[in-house]
Amino acid sequence: MHEDNGEQSVAMVAACTAAAAHRRDHHHGPATGCHPHAIEVVHLGHRAVAVCHDCGADSGFLPERQAEAIAGTHRAETVGDRCPTFGAVA
């Protein structure tokens, strides 16, 4: 049996958390979409990942406030029919 060090364990938990958030059942047919997009912030300790269920994209694990800011910006940008790229906040 192989032993994981603490860093590998943390990385595995983070990867599984992000994967689980992506598997949530918020799916549309090919021609429809939500405006604003359904975006969720999943917290893990003092880090968080912003996951857009409509784009299928995520921010990666960031400090909580940064993930919340990305989520808020993305929601605001997708209020109309626009679908900007999911990305980082400056």
Residue pairs with C-beta under 8 A, 6 or more apart in sequence:
4 12
13 44
14 44
14 47
14 49
14 61
17 42
17 44
17 49
18 42
18 49
18 51
18 58
18 60
18 61
21 40
21 42
21 49
21 51
21 58
22 51
22 53
22 56
22 58
24 40
24 51
24 53
26 34
26 38
26 53
26 54
27 53
28 34
28 54
33 54
33 83
34 54
34 78
35 78
35 79
35 80
35 81
36 74
36 75
36 76
36 78
36 79
37 52
37 53
37 54
37 55
37 74
37 75
37 78
37 83
38 52
38 53
38 54
39 50
39 51
39 52
39 53
39 54
39 71
39 74
39 75
40 50
40 51
40 53
40 71
41 48
41 49
41 50
41 51
41 64
41 67
41 68
41 71
42 48
42 49
42 51
43 64
44 61
46 63
46 64
47 61
47 62
47 63
47 64
47 67
48 61
48 62
48 63
48 64
48 67
48 68
49 58
49 59
49 60
49 61
49 62
49 67
50 58
50 59
50 62
50 67
50 68
50 70
50 71
50 74
51 57
51 58
51 59
52 58
52 74
52 86
54 78
54 83
55 83
55 86
57 86
58 86
59 66
59 67
59 70
59 71
59 86
59 88
61 67
62 70
66 89
69 89
70 86
70 87
70 88
70 89
73 89
74 84
74 86
77 84
78 84
